[in-house]
Amino acid sequence: MKHHRGRHVDIESVEELDGHLAAGAGSLRGWRLRSVDLTSRSTALRDAELAGATFLGCRFASGDKDYAEDEGALVMPVIPETPVDTYRSRLYTAEELYDDPVYARSLDARAYAWLQQPLDADDELAITLHDHAIDAALEAWVRARRDEGTRIVGMMGGHALQRGEADYATAALLAQQLANHHVIATGGGPGAMEAANLGAFLAGAPKTTLEDALEKLAAVPSFRPSIRAWAQVALGVRDEVEGRPGRSLGIPTWHYGHEPPNVFAGAIAKYFRNATREAVLLEVCDGGIVFLPGAGGTVQEIFQDACENYYADASAIAPMVLVGRRYWTETLPVWPLLQALARGRAMEPYVHLVDTAEEVLDVIKPEIRPEIRPASAP
């Protein structure tokens, strides 16, 4: 049972309900009951005051749903044939998403397959309710990290980066170092995102532990052609070491469901709608964002973040660090435009172009606010 501000109480099992009622509660005002089977609790419901209660996806005995609504409760329906819990109160774990050794039967795969089907009004409602529930769960998770005095640093980069490549190892090592003082947030997928979540998972571990993990992962470089093989070797690596899952967050989306979520994020906020996911991913990174080489998605994130910083109050601007001078000035010449956009604005001292992990660590420091310095030139 979870207590929130005021009289808000979340109930997620019939045992929690029984315990609270046995302790003398007579009113359910402000209570939120999530996916609870109430078919055997008709007497308890009719003995309690229901006005102001919220029933999210609960099951009732015949007549009890109408009774609850007549008494002033809000009853949100069970939406059939939906693979996810639309009223969940927690973020996902890798175990939940990979709940079957055959990936095609897993929750992650079922949710993506469901999204590819023609959707009716109930399905659209389920998507909206699910993503709202993830929003609320993520807000609570982020608040807990900030209450601990920890800032969240984003690491963005391409999904095509493969295990065994030098840039994958570099990203993992950088994340491992950053995670000694920060929580690392990524888009939660494969490639650079997986490397960053892996490094954060192994924060504080010896360098040899990371090197051993990288070697084992390299045996299956990509999730193509087999997501199952790709995920299983990662789960094996994760189970062999004692990691720090609280230092790592993944925010993937079923919009790109053909790209599976990596298993190294300690908390996974998986959304259906990518637009919501992108906005939230940038919003939570109050300690700054490191942009590793990537393509369309990473470029979108750079300028979406730049737009937020462009209009932000000076006190709310977070550092932007582009890693790879040649990549961001020649391969995809994002830097000249970003530098021009920042010139003369409050964001200018927070925009950086670097080549090495050491330079990143010079910008993203353990202090509350990273060091302010002029925008670097290539």
Secondary structure as GFF3:
##gff-version 3
##sequence-region A 1 378
A	DSSP	beta_strand	2	3	.	.	.	ID=ss1
A	DSSP	beta_strand	9	11	.	.	.	ID=ss2
A	DSSP	alpha_helix	14	22	.	.	.	ID=ss3
A	DSSP	beta_strand	31	34	.	.	.	ID=ss4
A	DSSP	beta_strand	37	38	.	.	.	ID=ss5
A	DSSP	alpha_helix	42	47	.	.	.	ID=ss6
A	DSSP	beta_strand	54	56	.	.	.	ID=ss7
A	DSSP	beta_strand	59	60	.	.	.	ID=ss8
A	DSSP	alpha_helix	64	70	.	.	.	ID=ss9
A	DSSP	beta_strand	74	76	.	.	.	ID=ss10
A	DSSP	alpha_helix	94	97	.	.	.	ID=ss11
A	DSSP	three_ten_helix	103	105	.	.	.	ID=ss12
A	DSSP	alpha_helix	107	116	.	.	.	ID=ss13
A	DSSP	alpha_helix	121	147	.	.	.	ID=ss14
A	DSSP	beta_strand	152	156	.	.	.	ID=ss15
A	DSSP	alpha_helix	166	178	.	.	.	ID=ss16
A	DSSP	beta_strand	183	186	.	.	.	ID=ss17
A	DSSP	alpha_helix	192	201	.	.	.	ID=ss18
A	DSSP	alpha_helix	207	217	.	.	.	ID=ss19
A	DSSP	alpha_helix	227	240	.	.	.	ID=ss20
A	DSSP	three_ten_helix	245	247	.	.	.	ID=ss21
A	DSSP	beta_strand	248	250	.	.	.	ID=ss22
A	DSSP	three_ten_helix	254	256	.	.	.	ID=ss23
A	DSSP	beta_strand	267	268	.	.	.	ID=ss24
A	DSSP	alpha_helix	274	284	.	.	.	ID=ss25
A	DSSP	beta_strand	289	291	.	.	.	ID=ss26
A	DSSP	alpha_helix	296	311	.	.	.	ID=ss27
A	DSSP	three_ten_helix	314	316	.	.	.	ID=ss28
A	DSSP	beta_strand	320	323	.	.	.	ID=ss29
A	DSSP	alpha_helix	325	326	.	.	.	ID=ss30
A	DSSP	pi_helix	327	331	.	.	.	ID=ss31
A	DSSP	alpha_helix	334	342	.	.	.	ID=ss32
A	DSSP	three_ten_helix	348	350	.	.	.	ID=ss33
A	DSSP	beta_strand	351	354	.	.	.	ID=ss34
A	DSSP	alpha_helix	357	363	.	.	.	ID=ss35
###
